[in-house]
Amino acid sequence: MLLTDATLLILLQQQQWQTPQQQQQQQKQHQQQQQHQKQQQQQQHQQQQQQQHQQQQQQQQQQQQQQKAEEGALTIPHLN
């Protein structure tokens, strides 16, 4: 989030009017949000790794099929 100087000033002024208890609650909420974001990032990273792994497996299977097809084509003339 990008905050302009004007909104920052307003936020600072609002905080000065608040009691210490309210400020502590805000800080707690902020920490929880940060933790949640970190968890999401880790999950996304894991998903990406899994997808890459699946793609590699698919490519290997395709290569094997091509090799078999080529071998089959090579053996056909010998049968005639």
N, CA, C and O of each residue as an XYZ file, in Angstrom:
320
protein
N       0.836     -1.203      0.000
C       0.000      0.000      0.000
C       0.869      1.251      0.000
O       1.783      1.385      0.814
N       0.577      2.155     -0.913
C       1.306      3.424     -0.937
C       0.469      4.488     -0.251
O      -0.692      4.708     -0.595
N       1.078      5.138      0.720
C       0.372      6.197      1.443
C       1.029      7.530      1.134
O       2.253      7.653      1.178
N       0.212      8.527      0.821
C       0.756      9.865      0.570
C       1.086     10.534      1.894
O       0.651     10.083      2.953
N       1.853     11.606      1.829
C       2.233     12.338      3.049
C       0.998     12.802      3.807
O       0.969     12.762      5.037
N      -0.013     13.237      3.083
C      -1.221     13.769      3.725
C      -1.908     12.690      4.557
O      -2.298     12.942      5.697
N      -2.058     11.497      3.997
C      -2.740     10.435      4.745
C      -1.891      9.979      5.921
O      -2.421      9.614      6.971
N      -0.574     10.001      5.748
C       0.308      9.636      6.856
C       0.140     10.605      8.014
O       0.079     10.195      9.173
N       0.065     11.889      7.698
C      -0.116     12.903      8.745
C      -1.422     12.669      9.484
O      -1.469     12.743     10.712
N      -2.483     12.387      8.736
C      -3.794     12.155      9.364
C      -3.718     10.939     10.278
O      -4.232     10.962     11.396
N      -3.080      9.886      9.803
C      -2.951      8.675     10.618
C      -2.172      8.962     11.893
O      -2.545      8.499     12.971
N      -1.102      9.717     11.773
C      -0.300     10.054     12.953
C      -1.125     10.861     13.947
O      -1.070     10.614     15.151
N      -1.882     11.817     13.447
C      -2.708     12.646     14.331
C      -3.756     11.788     15.035
O      -4.006     11.963     16.227
N      -4.360     10.872     14.305
C      -5.370      9.996     14.905
C      -4.747      9.159     16.016
O      -5.349      8.979     17.075
N      -3.556      8.656     15.778
C      -2.895      7.817     16.776
C      -2.604      8.601     18.050
O      -2.688      8.051     19.149
N      -2.266      9.873     17.915
C      -1.967     10.689     19.095
C      -3.201     10.821     19.983
O      -3.078     10.913     21.204
N      -4.379     10.830     19.383
C      -5.618     10.982     20.165
C      -6.007      9.677     20.859
O      -6.768      9.689     21.826
N      -5.492      8.568     20.370
C      -5.916      7.271     20.911
C      -5.193      6.947     22.216
O      -4.100      7.448     22.482
N      -5.819      6.110     23.009
C      -5.202      5.667     24.265
C      -4.150      4.599     23.953
O      -4.220      3.956     22.906
N      -3.187      4.406     24.839
C      -2.153      3.385     24.619
C      -2.731      1.999     24.343
O      -2.177      1.252     23.535
N      -3.830      1.645     24.999
C      -4.438      0.319     24.782
C      -4.824      0.133     23.321
O      -4.544     -0.908     22.725
N      -5.460      1.134     22.754
C      -5.884      1.032     21.362
C      -4.677      0.872     20.441
O      -4.716      0.105     19.478
N      -3.620      1.593     20.742
C      -2.419      1.486     19.913
C      -1.857      0.067     19.956
O      -1.447     -0.472     18.929
N      -1.839     -0.527     21.124
C      -1.336     -1.896     21.251
C      -2.169     -2.862     20.414
O      -1.629     -3.745     19.747
N      -3.474     -2.688     20.454
C      -4.348     -3.568     19.670
C      -4.026     -3.441     18.181
O      -3.961     -4.440     17.464
N      -3.829     -2.227     17.732
C      -3.504     -2.024     16.320
C      -2.213     -2.745     15.952
O      -2.128     -3.385     14.904
N      -1.226     -2.639     16.806
C       0.045     -3.300     16.535
C      -0.140     -4.816     16.447
O       0.434     -5.463     15.571
N      -0.931     -5.375     17.342
C      -1.188     -6.823     17.325
C      -1.830     -7.233     16.002
O      -1.424     -8.212     15.376
N      -2.831     -6.475     15.594
C      -3.508     -6.793     14.340
C      -2.515     -6.764     13.183
O      -2.538     -7.627     12.305
N      -1.664     -5.783     13.197
C      -0.696     -5.632     12.118
C       0.242     -6.846     12.069
O       0.552     -7.346     10.987
N       0.680     -7.307     13.207
C       1.558     -8.475     13.262
C       0.848     -9.712     12.708
O       1.436    -10.494     11.961
N      -0.402     -9.876     13.077
C      -1.161    -11.036     12.589
C      -1.261    -11.006     11.067
O      -1.103    -12.033     10.408
N      -1.522     -9.830     10.517
C      -1.622     -9.712      9.066
C      -0.310    -10.103      8.398
O      -0.310    -10.797      7.381
N       0.793     -9.664      8.961
C       2.093     -9.993      8.382
C       2.320    -11.505      8.385
O       2.790    -12.064      7.394
N       1.994    -12.157      9.479
C       2.167    -13.607      9.562
C       1.330    -14.303      8.499
O       1.785    -15.251      7.858
N       0.123    -13.832      8.320
C      -0.781    -14.441      7.351
C      -0.199    -14.310      5.939
O      -0.242    -15.254      5.150
N       0.339    -13.137      5.637
C       0.926    -12.928      4.317
C       2.103    -13.873      4.092
O       2.254    -14.431      3.005
N       2.929    -14.052      5.109
C       4.077    -14.951      4.975
C       3.606    -16.368      4.659
O       4.178    -17.039      3.799
N       2.576    -16.817      5.347
C       2.053    -18.166      5.112
C       1.577    -18.304      3.670
O       1.849    -19.311      3.015
N       0.869    -17.294      3.179
C       0.369    -17.349      1.807
C       1.526    -17.460      0.820
O       1.471    -18.247     -0.125
N       2.568    -16.673      1.042
C       3.716    -16.709      0.139
C       4.350    -18.092      0.125
O       4.709    -18.600     -0.938
N       4.490    -18.700      1.284
C       5.082    -20.034      1.353
C       4.224    -21.039      0.587
O       4.750    -21.879     -0.142
N       2.919    -20.954      0.751
C       2.029    -21.884      0.059
C       2.163    -21.721     -1.449
O       2.241    -22.709     -2.180
N       2.191    -20.477     -1.914
C       2.324    -20.239     -3.348
C       3.620    -20.842     -3.867
O       3.650    -21.433     -4.947
N       4.685    -20.693     -3.097
C       5.988    -21.206     -3.516
C       5.932    -22.734     -3.641
O       6.466    -23.302     -4.593
N       5.298    -23.378     -2.696
C       5.177    -24.837     -2.738
C       4.388    -25.277     -3.967
O       4.759    -26.242     -4.635
N       3.309    -24.576     -4.263
C       2.495    -24.933     -5.422
C       3.308    -24.811     -6.701
O       3.222    -25.670     -7.579
N       4.094    -23.749     -6.810
C       4.908    -23.564     -8.004
C       5.883    -24.720     -8.174
O       6.057    -25.227     -9.282
N       6.512    -25.135     -7.100
C       7.462    -26.247     -7.171
C       6.764    -27.517     -7.642
O       7.300    -28.249     -8.474
N       5.580    -27.777     -7.117
C       4.837    -28.976     -7.511
C       4.500    -28.928     -8.997
O       4.634    -29.931     -9.698
N       4.067    -27.772     -9.476
C       3.713    -27.642    -10.886
C       4.925    -27.914    -11.770
O       4.819    -28.616    -12.775
N       6.069    -27.362    -11.397
C       7.280    -27.584    -12.179
C       7.601    -29.077    -12.236
O       7.982    -29.598    -13.284
N       7.447    -29.749    -11.113
C       7.750    -31.178    -11.040
C       6.826    -31.960    -11.980
O       7.273    -32.866    -12.684
N       5.551    -31.610    -11.987
C       4.592    -32.294    -12.859
C       4.954    -32.073    -14.321
O       4.888    -32.999    -15.129
N       5.334    -30.850    -14.660
C       5.699    -30.557    -16.044
C       6.891    -31.405    -16.476
O       6.911    -31.932    -17.588
N       7.864    -31.533    -15.615
C       9.040    -32.339    -15.942
C       8.639    -33.789    -16.205
O       9.122    -34.404    -17.156
N       7.770    -34.329    -15.378
C       7.323    -35.712    -15.564
C       6.627    -35.869    -16.912
O       6.876    -36.838    -17.630
N       5.760    -34.927    -17.258
C       5.041    -35.003    -18.526
C       6.017    -34.983    -19.696
O       5.871    -35.753    -20.645
N       7.007    -34.107    -19.626
C       7.989    -34.025    -20.706
C       8.731    -35.347    -20.867
O       8.952    -35.803    -21.988
N       9.112    -35.956    -19.762
C       9.825    -37.234    -19.820
C       8.956    -38.301    -20.480
O       9.441    -39.072    -21.308
N       7.689    -38.348    -20.124
C       6.780    -39.340    -20.703
C       6.668    -39.137    -22.211
O       6.704    -40.101    -22.975
N       6.534    -37.884    -22.636
C       6.416    -37.596    -24.063
C       7.663    -38.049    -24.810
O       7.564    -38.633    -25.890
N       8.824    -37.785    -24.247
C      10.074    -38.190    -24.886
C      10.135    -39.709    -25.031
O      10.544    -40.216    -26.076
N       9.736    -40.430    -24.000
C       9.755    -41.891    -24.046
C       8.825    -42.398    -25.147
O       9.181    -43.319    -25.883
N       7.650    -41.810    -25.263
C       6.695    -42.233    -26.292
C       7.278    -42.004    -27.679
O       7.140    -42.849    -28.564
N       7.929    -40.859    -27.869
C       8.532    -40.567    -29.170
C       9.602    -41.599    -29.512
O       9.674    -42.071    -30.646
N      10.423    -41.943    -28.543
C      11.481    -42.925    -28.777
C      10.882    -44.267    -29.191
O      11.366    -44.905    -30.126
N       9.838    -44.687    -28.501
C       9.195    -45.967    -28.822
C       8.649    -45.934    -30.247
O       8.794    -46.896    -31.001
N       8.023    -44.822    -30.603
C       7.439    -44.696    -31.937
C       8.536    -44.774    -32.995
O       8.367    -45.430    -34.022
N       9.659    -44.104    -32.741
C      10.774    -44.133    -33.698
C      11.337    -45.549    -33.817
O      11.637    -46.012    -34.918
N      11.477    -46.227    -32.693
C      11.996    -47.600    -32.703
C      11.050    -48.497    -33.500
O      11.482    -49.349    -34.276
N       9.750    -48.285    -33.290
C       8.755    -49.078    -34.007
C       8.863    -48.848    -35.502
O       8.780    -49.792    -36.287
N       9.048    -47.602    -35.895
C       9.155    -47.265    -37.319
C      10.409    -47.899    -37.912
O      10.408    -48.322    -39.068
N      11.464    -47.962    -37.130
C      12.720    -48.541    -37.619
C      12.588    -50.056    -37.799
O      13.178    -50.629    -38.715
N      11.820    -50.695    -36.931
C      11.728    -52.161    -37.002
C      10.767    -52.621    -38.088
O      10.841    -53.775    -38.511
N       9.877    -51.767    -38.550
C       8.884    -52.193    -39.555
C       9.553    -52.640    -40.863
O       9.191    -53.696    -41.380
N      10.512    -51.884    -41.422
C      11.115    -52.324    -42.700
C      11.769    -53.700    -42.601
O      11.782    -54.451    -43.577
N      12.309    -54.034    -41.437
C      12.977    -55.334    -41.288
C      11.983    -56.489    -41.418
O      12.352    -57.590    -41.828
N      10.739    -56.234    -41.073
C       9.742    -57.307    -41.124
C       9.409    -57.668    -42.563
O       9.095    -58.819    -42.865
N       9.479    -56.676    -43.455
C       9.042    -56.939    -44.831
C       9.955    -57.944    -45.479
O       9.756    -58.299    -46.641
